[in-house]
Amino acid sequence: MLPQPPLLVVSDRRQAVRPLPEIAAEIFAGGCRWFSLREKDLSRDAQIALLLEIKASAHTFGAVVSVHGDLAVAEAAGVGLHLGAAGDAQAARNRLGPDVLIGQSAHSPAEAAAAPAAALDYVVAGPAFPTDSKPGYGPALGREGLATIVAVTTLPVIAIGGINAAAIPSCRQAGVTGVAVMGGVMRAEDPTTEVRELLRAWNSATP
């Protein structure tokens, strides 16, 4: 089962206006219960140290912490794992066990259809809309593209890319299970308020 509410905040320290552990604590206070560290250029030790610090505040709120990309880091820090589209989900599941949250990126319906449902808990589909945070992943999927991805997989689909409060109704109409945000929260002067606005938009939108 995915963390509830279904809002994932993904880190980007280059856009962050404050240290990542501080932002994580603020989003947890705002009601978010899922944070993923995406700092692949840092050493394993540096990632683990950040994850352990973020886990300390996550524990207070019953929140879930994941890491993007590195199976060894996820194992050492005792957190969930998010894989790229070419990642080996079954190998990750075999190593981390049945209870750890594992997801995978999908940039097209074909990638979503190929994602092994037996090994994964969710897929992240993107870019949903034009975004400055992760350029170079092809054209935006839009509502129709998201709906196509939802239709080809039995896994919960999390939309990412250009997600703000105004985009959430289109995401819900496409049938996604949740949304993920990066730059909007990283750049926010008040991450707590930003998260609350996103959650308000999600709860008020019609599926």
TORPA-4810 file (N, C-alpha, C, O; in nm, 3 decimals):
<nodes>
NODE_1_0.084_-0.120_0.000_0.000_0.000_0.000_0.087_0.125_0.000_0.187_0.132_0.072_M
NODE_2_0.049_0.223_-0.082_0.127_0.346_-0.089_0.102_0.435_0.033_-0.003_0.426_0.097_L
NODE_3_0.200_0.520_0.065_0.177_0.616_0.173_0.055_0.702_0.144_0.025_0.733_0.028_P
NODE_4_-0.014_0.739_0.248_-0.132_0.825_0.234_-0.113_0.952_0.315_-0.068_0.946_0.429_Q
NODE_5_-0.147_1.067_0.258_-0.206_1.090_0.125_-0.105_1.060_0.014_0.016_1.055_0.039_P
NODE_6_-0.155_1.040_-0.110_-0.067_0.996_-0.220_0.011_1.110_-0.284_-0.002_1.135_-0.404_P
NODE_7_0.091_1.178_-0.202_0.176_1.288_-0.250_0.320_1.254_-0.218_0.358_1.236_-0.102_L
NODE_8_0.402_1.245_-0.323_0.544_1.216_-0.310_0.623_1.343_-0.338_0.604_1.406_-0.442_L
NODE_9_0.711_1.380_-0.247_0.803_1.492_-0.269_0.941_1.434_-0.298_0.995_1.357_-0.219_V
NODE_10_0.998_1.473_-0.413_1.129_1.426_-0.456_1.229_1.540_-0.440_1.200_1.654_-0.476_V
NODE_11_1.345_1.509_-0.387_1.443_1.614_-0.358_1.523_1.658_-0.480_1.540_1.582_-0.575_S
NODE_12_1.570_1.781_-0.473_1.668_1.836_-0.567_1.739_1.948_-0.492_1.690_2.061_-0.488_D
NODE_13_1.853_1.918_-0.435_1.918_2.016_-0.348_1.965_2.138_-0.425_1.988_2.243_-0.365_R
NODE_14_1.980_2.128_-0.558_2.022_2.244_-0.637_1.911_2.349_-0.647_1.938_2.468_-0.664_R
NODE_15_1.788_2.303_-0.635_1.676_2.398_-0.635_1.632_2.435_-0.494_1.560_2.533_-0.475_Q
NODE_16_1.674_2.358_-0.397_1.625_2.375_-0.260_1.674_2.506_-0.199_1.790_2.543_-0.213_A
NODE_17_1.583_2.575_-0.131_1.619_2.702_-0.068_1.672_2.682_0.074_1.724_2.775_0.136_V
NODE_18_1.657_2.559_0.125_1.707_2.527_0.258_1.760_2.384_0.258_1.738_2.312_0.161_R
NODE_19_1.829_2.341_0.363_1.880_2.203_0.367_1.766_2.102_0.354_1.656_2.124_0.403_P
NODE_20_1.795_1.993_0.286_1.692_1.892_0.259_1.626_1.836_0.384_1.503_1.822_0.385_L
NODE_21_1.700_1.804_0.491_1.631_1.753_0.611_1.531_1.854_0.668_1.427_1.816_0.721_P
NODE_22_1.564_1.982_0.656_1.471_2.085_0.705_1.345_2.090_0.620_1.234_2.100_0.672_E
NODE_23_1.363_2.084_0.488_1.247_2.082_0.398_1.162_1.958_0.424_1.039_1.965_0.428_I
NODE_24_1.227_1.844_0.442_1.153_1.719_0.467_1.069_1.732_0.594_0.953_1.692_0.595_A
NODE_25_1.127_1.787_0.699_1.053_1.803_0.824_0.932_1.894_0.804_0.827_1.872_0.863_A
NODE_26_0.948_1.998_0.722_0.838_2.092_0.699_0.727_2.029_0.615_0.609_2.055_0.640_E
NODE_27_0.763_1.948_0.517_0.656_1.886_0.437_0.581_1.781_0.520_0.460_1.764_0.503_I
NODE_28_0.652_1.713_0.607_0.583_1.617_0.695_0.485_1.693_0.786_0.373_1.646_0.811_F
NODE_29_0.526_1.809_0.835_0.438_1.890_0.919_0.316_1.937_0.841_0.210_1.959_0.899_A
NODE_30_0.332_1.953_0.709_0.222_1.998_0.625_0.126_1.889_0.583_0.023_1.916_0.521_G
NODE_31_0.158_1.763_0.616_0.068_1.654_0.585_0.120_1.554_0.483_0.057_1.451_0.462_G
NODE_32_0.234_1.583_0.419_0.293_1.486_0.328_0.352_1.370_0.408_0.408_1.391_0.516_C
NODE_33_0.341_1.251_0.355_0.391_1.133_0.426_0.486_1.050_0.341_0.506_0.931_0.367_R
NODE_34_0.548_1.115_0.237_0.635_1.038_0.148_0.738_1.131_0.088_0.704_1.228_0.020_W
NODE_35_0.866_1.100_0.114_0.978_1.181_0.065_1.082_1.089_0.004_1.116_0.986_0.062_F
NODE_36_1.132_1.126_-0.114_1.236_1.046_-0.177_1.359_1.132_-0.206_1.348_1.240_-0.263_S
NODE_37_1.474_1.082_-0.166_1.600_1.152_-0.188_1.652_1.117_-0.328_1.677_1.001_-0.359_L
NODE_38_1.667_1.219_-0.411_1.719_1.199_-0.547_1.843_1.287_-0.563_1.838_1.395_-0.621_R
NODE_39_1.953_1.238_-0.512_2.080_1.311_-0.513_2.189_1.214_-0.557_2.281_1.183_-0.481_E
NODE_40_2.177_1.167_-0.681_2.258_1.055_-0.728_2.406_1.088_-0.740_2.490_0.998_-0.746_K
NODE_41_2.439_1.218_-0.745_2.579_1.255_-0.759_2.653_1.254_-0.626_2.776_1.262_-0.623_D
NODE_42_2.580_1.245_-0.516_2.645_1.236_-0.385_2.701_1.096_-0.363_2.652_0.999_-0.421_L
NODE_43_2.802_1.086_-0.279_2.856_0.955_-0.245_2.751_0.873_-0.170_2.655_0.927_-0.116_S
NODE_44_2.771_0.744_-0.168_2.679_0.658_-0.093_2.673_0.698_0.054_2.565_0.704_0.113_R
NODE_45_2.788_0.724_0.112_2.791_0.761_0.253_2.713_0.890_0.278_2.642_0.902_0.378_D
NODE_46_2.727_0.987_0.187_2.656_1.114_0.204_2.505_1.094_0.190_2.427_1.154_0.264_A
NODE_47_2.464_1.009_0.096_2.322_0.981_0.080_2.266_0.911_0.205_2.158_0.944_0.253_Q
NODE_48_2.341_0.815_0.254_2.295_0.741_0.373_2.280_0.835_0.492_2.183_0.827_0.566_I
NODE_49_2.377_0.924_0.509_2.371_1.019_0.621_2.248_1.108_0.611_2.180_1.133_0.711_A
NODE_50_2.219_1.157_0.491_2.100_1.240_0.470_1.973_1.160_0.498_1.881_1.210_0.563_L
NODE_51_1.969_1.039_0.448_1.850_0.955_0.467_1.823_0.927_0.614_1.708_0.930_0.658_L
NODE_52_1.928_0.898_0.689_1.910_0.870_0.831_1.859_0.993_0.905_1.778_0.981_0.997_L
NODE_53_1.907_1.111_0.867_1.860_1.234_0.931_1.713_1.260_0.895_1.633_1.299_0.981_E
NODE_54_1.678_1.237_0.769_1.539_1.258_0.726_1.447_1.154_0.789_1.333_1.184_0.824_I
NODE_55_1.496_1.031_0.802_1.415_0.927_0.865_1.378_0.961_1.009_1.271_0.924_1.057_K
NODE_56_1.465_1.032_1.078_1.439_1.066_1.217_1.314_1.153_1.229_1.232_1.132_1.319_A
NODE_57_1.300_1.252_1.139_1.180_1.335_1.144_1.061_1.262_1.083_0.947_1.283_1.126_S
NODE_58_1.085_1.177_0.984_0.975_1.101_0.923_0.908_1.011_1.026_0.786_0.994_1.025_A
NODE_59_0.988_0.954_1.114_0.935_0.862_1.215_0.830_0.930_1.303_0.730_0.868_1.340_H
NODE_60_0.853_1.055_1.335_0.759_1.131_1.419_0.620_1.137_1.357_0.520_1.137_1.428_T
NODE_61_0.615_1.142_1.223_0.489_1.159_1.152_0.438_1.030_1.087_0.334_1.029_1.021_F
NODE_62_0.511_0.921_1.106_0.473_0.797_1.040_0.490_0.804_0.889_0.416_0.739_0.815_G
NODE_63_0.587_0.884_0.843_0.609_0.904_0.701_0.709_0.802_0.645_0.786_0.741_0.719_A
NODE_64_0.704_0.786_0.513_0.790_0.690_0.442_0.901_0.766_0.371_0.877_0.873_0.313_V
NODE_65_1.022_0.713_0.374_1.137_0.772_0.306_1.190_0.672_0.204_1.202_0.553_0.233_V
NODE_66_1.223_0.722_0.085_1.280_0.639_-0.021_1.405_0.707_-0.075_1.436_0.821_-0.041_S
NODE_67_1.478_0.633_-0.160_1.592_0.689_-0.230_1.580_0.653_-0.376_1.535_0.543_-0.411_V
NODE_68_1.621_0.745_-0.462_1.619_0.721_-0.606_1.750_0.654_-0.649_1.857_0.713_-0.635_H
NODE_69_1.741_0.534_-0.700_1.848_0.479_-0.779_1.945_0.379_-0.723_1.989_0.291_-0.797_G
NODE_70_1.981_0.385_-0.597_2.092_0.303_-0.548_2.042_0.197_-0.449_2.004_0.228_-0.336_D
NODE_71_2.044_0.074_-0.495_1.998_-0.038_-0.414_2.079_-0.052_-0.286_2.024_-0.077_-0.179_L
NODE_72_2.211_-0.036_-0.296_2.296_-0.050_-0.177_2.265_0.058_-0.073_2.269_0.031_0.047_A
NODE_73_2.235_0.179_-0.119_2.200_0.287_-0.027_2.067_0.258_0.041_2.053_0.276_0.162_V
NODE_74_1.970_0.214_-0.036_1.839_0.180_0.021_1.852_0.073_0.127_1.790_0.081_0.233_A
NODE_75_1.933_-0.028_0.099_1.952_-0.137_0.194_2.021_-0.089_0.320_1.981_-0.123_0.431_E
NODE_76_2.127_-0.008_0.304_2.204_0.038_0.419_2.124_0.133_0.507_2.137_0.130_0.629_A
NODE_77_2.041_0.217_0.445_1.964_0.316_0.521_1.830_0.263_0.568_1.765_0.326_0.651_A
NODE_78_1.790_0.149_0.516_1.661_0.092_0.555_1.544_0.173_0.505_1.449_0.199_0.579_G
NODE_79_1.551_0.215_0.375_1.445_0.296_0.315_1.394_0.230_0.188_1.449_0.130_0.142_V
NODE_80_1.288_0.287_0.132_1.235_0.240_0.005_1.327_0.275_-0.110_1.424_0.349_-0.093_G
NODE_81_1.297_0.221_-0.228_1.383_0.239_-0.345_1.300_0.275_-0.467_1.200_0.211_-0.496_L
NODE_82_1.345_0.381_-0.538_1.283_0.414_-0.666_1.385_0.393_-0.776_1.496_0.448_-0.772_H
NODE_83_1.348_0.313_-0.875_1.436_0.274_-0.984_1.406_0.352_-1.111_1.293_0.395_-1.133_L
NODE_84_1.508_0.371_-1.193_1.488_0.424_-1.326_1.417_0.322_-1.413_1.399_0.207_-1.373_G
NODE_85_1.378_0.364_-1.532_1.301_0.277_-1.620_1.376_0.150_-1.657_1.314_0.047_-1.684_A
NODE_86_1.509_0.155_-1.658_1.589_0.038_-1.695_1.634_-0.043_-1.574_1.710_-0.139_-1.589_A
NODE_87_1.588_-0.007_-1.455_1.631_-0.077_-1.335_1.577_-0.218_-1.325_1.475_-0.251_-1.386_G
NODE_88_1.646_-0.302_-1.250_1.606_-0.442_-1.231_1.520_-0.452_-1.106_1.571_-0.470_-0.995_D
NODE_89_1.390_-0.441_-1.125_1.298_-0.440_-1.011_1.297_-0.573_-0.937_1.288_-0.574_-0.814_A
NODE_90_1.306_-0.683_-1.009_1.301_-0.812_-0.942_1.424_-0.835_-0.855_1.414_-0.890_-0.746_Q
NODE_91_1.540_-0.792_-0.904_1.662_-0.804_-0.823_1.650_-0.719_-0.697_1.694_-0.761_-0.589_A
NODE_92_1.592_-0.600_-0.710_1.575_-0.514_-0.593_1.479_-0.578_-0.494_1.503_-0.575_-0.373_A
NODE_93_1.371_-0.636_-0.543_1.274_-0.700_-0.455_1.337_-0.820_-0.384_1.316_-0.841_-0.265_R
NODE_94_1.413_-0.898_-0.457_1.477_-1.015_-0.398_1.571_-0.975_-0.285_1.583_-1.045_-0.185_N
NODE_95_1.637_-0.862_-0.302_1.736_-0.819_-0.203_1.673_-0.745_-0.085_1.715_-0.763_0.029_R
NODE_96_1.573_-0.662_-0.111_1.515_-0.579_-0.007_1.399_-0.645_0.067_1.364_-0.604_0.177_L
NODE_97_1.341_-0.747_0.006_1.234_-0.819_0.074_1.095_-0.768_0.038_1.082_-0.668_-0.033_G
NODE_98_0.992_-0.835_0.087_0.855_-0.806_0.044_0.794_-0.680_0.102_0.693_-0.632_0.050_P
NODE_99_0.849_-0.626_0.208_0.783_-0.516_0.279_0.836_-0.377_0.246_0.780_-0.277_0.291_D
NODE_100_0.942_-0.371_0.167_1.003_-0.242_0.133_0.933_-0.183_0.010_0.907_-0.255_-0.086_V
NODE_101_0.903_-0.055_0.013_0.836_0.013_-0.098_0.933_0.029_-0.215_1.039_0.090_-0.200_L
NODE_102_0.896_-0.026_-0.331_0.981_-0.019_-0.450_0.897_0.028_-0.568_0.789_-0.025_-0.594_I
NODE_103_0.947_0.129_-0.639_0.879_0.181_-0.756_0.975_0.199_-0.871_1.097_0.182_-0.856_G
NODE_104_0.919_0.234_-0.987_1.001_0.247_-1.108_0.943_0.357_-1.196_0.822_0.378_-1.200_Q
NODE_105_1.030_0.428_-1.267_0.986_0.532_-1.358_0.937_0.472_-1.490_0.985_0.367_-1.533_S
NODE_106_0.842_0.540_-1.553_0.792_0.501_-1.685_0.765_0.629_-1.763_0.687_0.713_-1.720_A
NODE_107_0.830_0.642_-1.878_0.814_0.763_-1.959_0.724_0.740_-2.079_0.704_0.830_-2.161_H
NODE_108_0.671_0.619_-2.091_0.583_0.586_-2.203_0.492_0.470_-2.164_0.521_0.400_-2.067_S
NODE_109_0.383_0.449_-2.238_0.298_0.333_-2.210_0.374_0.201_-2.221_0.348_0.108_-2.145_P
NODE_110_0.469_0.192_-2.314_0.545_0.068_-2.330_0.627_0.038_-2.205_0.631_-0.077_-2.160_A
NODE_111_0.692_0.140_-2.150_0.770_0.119_-2.027_0.679_0.083_-1.910_0.715_0.000_-1.827_E
NODE_112_0.563_0.146_-1.903_0.470_0.114_-1.795_0.419_-0.029_-1.807_0.407_-0.099_-1.707_A
NODE_113_0.389_-0.071_-1.928_0.338_-0.207_-1.950_0.444_-0.310_-1.916_0.412_-0.421_-1.873_A
NODE_114_0.571_-0.275_-1.937_0.679_-0.370_-1.912_0.720_-0.375_-1.765_0.792_-0.467_-1.725_A
NODE_115_0.675_-0.281_-1.684_0.713_-0.279_-1.543_0.654_-0.400_-1.472_0.533_-0.420_-1.476_A
NODE_116_0.738_-0.481_-1.406_0.691_-0.607_-1.346_0.606_-0.585_-1.220_0.658_-0.548_-1.115_P
NODE_117_0.477_-0.608_-1.234_0.384_-0.580_-1.124_0.414_-0.664_-1.000_0.388_-0.620_-0.888_A
NODE_118_0.469_-0.784_-1.019_0.496_-0.871_-0.904_0.609_-0.818_-0.818_0.619_-0.852_-0.700_A
NODE_119_0.696_-0.735_-0.876_0.813_-0.686_-0.802_0.798_-0.543_-0.754_0.876_-0.498_-0.671_A
NODE_120_0.698_-0.470_-0.805_0.686_-0.327_-0.779_0.560_-0.294_-0.701_0.464_-0.370_-0.698_L
NODE_121_0.564_-0.177_-0.637_0.447_-0.124_-0.567_0.380_-0.012_-0.644_0.263_0.018_-0.620_D
NODE_122_0.452_0.051_-0.737_0.396_0.163_-0.813_0.487_0.196_-0.930_0.602_0.150_-0.934_Y
NODE_123_0.437_0.275_-1.024_0.521_0.337_-1.127_0.498_0.488_-1.122_0.389_0.535_-1.089_V
NODE_124_0.602_0.562_-1.155_0.594_0.707_-1.165_0.596_0.742_-1.313_0.692_0.710_-1.384_V
NODE_125_0.492_0.809_-1.361_0.478_0.842_-1.503_0.509_0.989_-1.526_0.452_1.077_-1.461_A
NODE_126_0.600_1.015_-1.619_0.632_1.154_-1.646_0.721_1.170_-1.769_0.772_1.072_-1.823_G
NODE_127_0.739_1.293_-1.812_0.681_1.413_-1.751_0.533_1.427_-1.784_0.493_1.416_-1.900_P
NODE_128_0.453_1.451_-1.681_0.310_1.468_-1.704_0.283_1.596_-1.781_0.202_1.597_-1.874_A
NODE_129_0.351_1.703_-1.742_0.335_1.833_-1.804_0.473_1.895_-1.821_0.568_1.848_-1.760_F
NODE_130_0.487_1.999_-1.902_0.619_2.061_-1.919_0.680_2.099_-1.784_0.612_2.152_-1.696_P
NODE_131_0.810_2.071_-1.771_0.877_2.096_-1.643_1.021_2.139_-1.665_1.087_2.092_-1.758_T
NODE_132_1.069_2.227_-1.579_1.208_2.270_-1.585_1.299_2.182_-1.501_1.421_2.186_-1.517_D
NODE_133_1.241_2.101_-1.411_1.323_2.025_-1.317_1.396_1.910_-1.383_1.511_1.881_-1.348_S
NODE_134_1.331_1.842_-1.479_1.392_1.726_-1.543_1.372_1.731_-1.694_1.294_1.654_-1.749_K
NODE_135_1.442_1.823_-1.761_1.430_1.830_-1.906_1.494_1.710_-1.972_1.577_1.642_-1.912_P
NODE_136_1.456_1.683_-2.098_1.522_1.579_-2.175_1.456_1.444_-2.170_1.512_1.346_-2.220_G
NODE_137_1.336_1.435_-2.112_1.267_1.306_-2.105_1.153_1.297_-2.206_1.059_1.220_-2.186_Y
NODE_138_1.160_1.376_-2.313_1.060_1.366_-2.417_0.943_1.458_-2.391_0.939_1.528_-2.291_G
NODE_139_0.845_1.457_-2.484_0.730_1.546_-2.471_0.645_1.510_-2.350_0.643_1.396_-2.305_P
NODE_140_0.574_1.610_-2.300_0.486_1.588_-2.186_0.374_1.491_-2.224_0.323_1.495_-2.335_A
NODE_141_0.337_1.407_-2.129_0.233_1.307_-2.154_0.094_1.371_-2.161_0.011_1.328_-2.241_L
NODE_142_0.070_1.471_-2.079_-0.062_1.530_-2.073_-0.164_1.434_-2.012_-0.131_1.321_-1.974_G
NODE_143_-0.287_1.481_-2.002_-0.391_1.398_-1.940_-0.413_1.269_-2.016_-0.429_1.163_-1.956_R
NODE_144_-0.415_1.277_-2.149_-0.442_1.156_-2.229_-0.329_1.056_-2.217_-0.352_0.935_-2.207_E
NODE_145_-0.205_1.105_-2.217_-0.093_1.015_-2.202_-0.091_0.946_-2.067_-0.061_0.828_-2.057_G
NODE_146_-0.123_1.022_-1.963_-0.132_0.962_-1.831_-0.242_0.856_-1.827_-0.222_0.748_-1.771_L
NODE_147_-0.356_0.886_-1.887_-0.467_0.790_-1.889_-0.428_0.662_-1.962_-0.469_0.553_-1.922_A
NODE_148_-0.349_0.674_-2.067_-0.303_0.556_-2.141_-0.213_0.470_-2.053_-0.224_0.347_-2.053_T
NODE_149_-0.124_0.534_-1.979_-0.036_0.459_-1.890_-0.117_0.390_-1.781_-0.091_0.273_-1.749_I
NODE_150_-0.213_0.459_-1.723_-0.299_0.397_-1.622_-0.367_0.272_-1.678_-0.385_0.173_-1.608_V
NODE_151_-0.404_0.278_-1.806_-0.479_0.168_-1.868_-0.394_0.045_-1.896_-0.447_-0.066_-1.908_A
NODE_152_-0.261_0.062_-1.907_-0.179_-0.052_-1.949_-0.108_-0.121_-1.833_-0.035_-0.218_-1.854_V
NODE_153_-0.128_-0.073_-1.711_-0.063_-0.137_-1.597_-0.162_-0.157_-1.484_-0.255_-0.078_-1.467_T
NODE_154_-0.141_-0.262_-1.407_-0.223_-0.284_-1.288_-0.165_-0.214_-1.165_-0.227_-0.212_-1.059_T
NODE_155_-0.046_-0.158_-1.180_0.020_-0.089_-1.070_-0.038_0.050_-1.049_-0.085_0.112_-1.144_L
NODE_156_-0.036_0.101_-0.926_-0.071_0.241_-0.904_0.023_0.331_-0.982_0.143_0.305_-0.990_P
NODE_157_-0.032_0.437_-1.040_0.047_0.530_-1.121_0.055_0.665_-1.048_-0.046_0.722_-1.009_V
NODE_158_0.179_0.714_-1.033_0.205_0.845_-0.973_0.253_0.937_-1.085_0.350_0.907_-1.153_I
NODE_159_0.184_1.050_-1.103_0.222_1.146_-1.207_0.328_1.241_-1.154_0.320_1.286_-1.040_A
NODE_160_0.428_1.271_-1.238_0.535_1.364_-1.201_0.566_1.453_-1.320_0.547_1.415_-1.436_I
NODE_161_0.613_1.574_-1.291_0.654_1.666_-1.397_0.553_1.777_-1.417_0.444_1.753_-1.469_G
NODE_162_0.588_1.898_-1.376_0.499_2.011_-1.393_0.375_2.006_-1.306_0.273_2.066_-1.339_G
NODE_163_0.384_1.934_-1.196_0.268_1.920_-1.108_0.259_2.039_-1.014_0.351_2.068_-0.938_I
NODE_164_0.145_2.108_-1.020_0.111_2.210_-0.922_-0.038_2.195_-0.893_-0.103_2.106_-0.946_N
NODE_165_-0.090_2.282_-0.808_-0.230_2.268_-0.770_-0.323_2.275_-0.890_-0.424_2.204_-0.894_A
NODE_166_-0.289_2.359_-0.988_-0.375_2.374_-1.105_-0.375_2.251_-1.194_-0.473_2.226_-1.265_A
NODE_167_-0.267_2.174_-1.192_-0.257_2.055_-1.277_-0.321_1.932_-1.216_-0.347_1.834_-1.286_A
NODE_168_-0.346_1.935_-1.088_-0.395_1.816_-1.019_-0.530_1.767_-1.069_-0.547_1.645_-1.082_I
NODE_169_-0.628_1.853_-1.099_-0.754_1.801_-1.152_-0.736_1.716_-1.278_-0.802_1.613_-1.293_P
NODE_170_-0.647_1.758_-1.370_-0.622_1.678_-1.491_-0.561_1.543_-1.455_-0.593_1.441_-1.518_S
NODE_171_-0.475_1.541_-1.356_-0.414_1.415_-1.312_-0.522_1.321_-1.258_-0.524_1.202_-1.292_C
NODE_172_-0.608_1.373_-1.176_-0.714_1.289_-1.119_-0.809_1.238_-1.227_-0.854_1.124_-1.222_R
NODE_173_-0.839_1.323_-1.325_-0.926_1.281_-1.434_-0.861_1.170_-1.518_-0.930_1.088_-1.578_Q
NODE_174_-0.728_1.169_-1.521_-0.656_1.065_-1.595_-0.656_0.932_-1.521_-0.621_0.829_-1.578_A
NODE_175_-0.694_0.934_-1.393_-0.702_0.810_-1.317_-0.579_0.773_-1.239_-0.567_0.660_-1.193_G
NODE_176_-0.485_0.868_-1.222_-0.363_0.834_-1.146_-0.397_0.816_-0.999_-0.496_0.869_-0.949_V
NODE_177_-0.312_0.742_-0.931_-0.331_0.715_-0.789_-0.277_0.827_-0.702_-0.324_0.849_-0.591_T
NODE_178_-0.177_0.900_-0.753_-0.116_1.006_-0.676_-0.030_1.094_-0.764_-0.021_1.075_-0.885_G
NODE_179_0.034_1.193_-0.701_0.120_1.287_-0.773_0.251_1.304_-0.700_0.260_1.286_-0.578_V
NODE_180_0.355_1.340_-0.777_0.487_1.367_-0.721_0.532_1.506_-0.763_0.506_1.550_-0.875_A
NODE_181_0.598_1.574_-0.673_0.646_1.710_-0.700_0.793_1.721_-0.661_0.842_1.652_-0.572_V
NODE_182_0.860_1.811_-0.731_1.001_1.834_-0.700_1.026_1.984_-0.683_1.031_2.035_-0.571_M
NODE_183_1.043_2.053_-0.796_1.087_2.192_-0.792_0.995_2.284_-0.715_1.042_2.372_-0.643_G
NODE_184_0.864_2.267_-0.730_0.770_2.355_-0.663_0.786_2.357_-0.513_0.772_2.461_-0.449_G
NODE_185_0.815_2.241_-0.456_0.835_2.232_-0.311_0.978_2.271_-0.274_1.000_2.338_-0.173_V
NODE_186_1.075_2.229_-0.354_1.214_2.262_-0.324_1.237_2.413_-0.323_1.314_2.465_-0.242_M
NODE_187_1.169_2.484_-0.413_1.189_2.629_-0.424_1.098_2.709_-0.332_1.114_2.831_-0.320_R
NODE_188_1.003_2.645_-0.268_0.904_2.716_-0.187_0.967_2.778_-0.063_1.045_2.713_0.007_A
NODE_189_0.932_2.902_-0.036_0.977_2.966_0.088_0.911_2.901_0.209_0.966_2.901_0.319_E
NODE_190_0.791_2.847_0.187_0.716_2.783_0.295_0.669_2.645_0.246_0.556_2.633_0.199_D
NODE_191_0.752_2.542_0.257_0.714_2.409_0.208_0.589_2.353_0.275_0.513_2.279_0.212_P
NODE_192_0.567_2.388_0.401_0.449_2.338_0.470_0.322_2.387_0.402_0.231_2.308_0.377_T
NODE_193_0.316_2.515_0.373_0.199_2.572_0.305_0.185_2.518_0.164_0.074_2.490_0.118_T
NODE_194_0.297_2.502_0.094_0.294_2.449_-0.043_0.233_2.309_-0.045_0.149_2.279_-0.130_E
NODE_195_0.274_2.226_0.047_0.222_2.090_0.054_0.074_2.090_0.090_-0.004_2.013_0.033_V
NODE_196_0.035_2.175_0.181_-0.106_2.182_0.219_-0.193_2.223_0.101_-0.304_2.171_0.085_R
NODE_197_-0.144_2.314_0.018_-0.219_2.357_-0.101_-0.231_2.244_-0.202_-0.336_2.226_-0.263_E
NODE_198_-0.125_2.168_-0.219_-0.129_2.053_-0.310_-0.228_1.948_-0.260_-0.306_1.893_-0.338_L
NODE_199_-0.225_1.921_-0.133_-0.317_1.823_-0.077_-0.461_1.871_-0.084_-0.552_1.792_-0.108_L
NODE_200_-0.482_1.999_-0.064_-0.618_2.055_-0.075_-0.668_2.038_-0.219_-0.784_2.002_-0.241_R
NODE_201_-0.581_2.064_-0.316_-0.620_2.048_-0.456_-0.650_1.901_-0.488_-0.745_1.871_-0.560_A
NODE_202_-0.569_1.811_-0.434_-0.594_1.668_-0.460_-0.727_1.625_-0.399_-0.805_1.555_-0.464_W
NODE_203_-0.753_1.665_-0.279_-0.875_1.621_-0.210_-1.001_1.681_-0.270_-1.108_1.621_-0.261_N
NODE_204_-0.989_1.799_-0.331_-1.108_1.864_-0.387_-1.133_1.830_-0.533_-1.241_1.857_-0.585_S
NODE_205_-1.032_1.770_-0.601_-1.048_1.737_-0.743_-1.133_1.612_-0.760_-1.134_1.523_-0.675_A
NODE_206_-1.204_1.607_-0.871_-1.292_1.493_-0.900_-1.217_1.388_-0.981_-1.164_1.421_-1.087_T
NODE_207_-1.210_1.264_-0.936_-1.143_1.158_-1.013_-1.212_1.134_-1.148_-1.169_1.049_-1.225_P
</nodes>
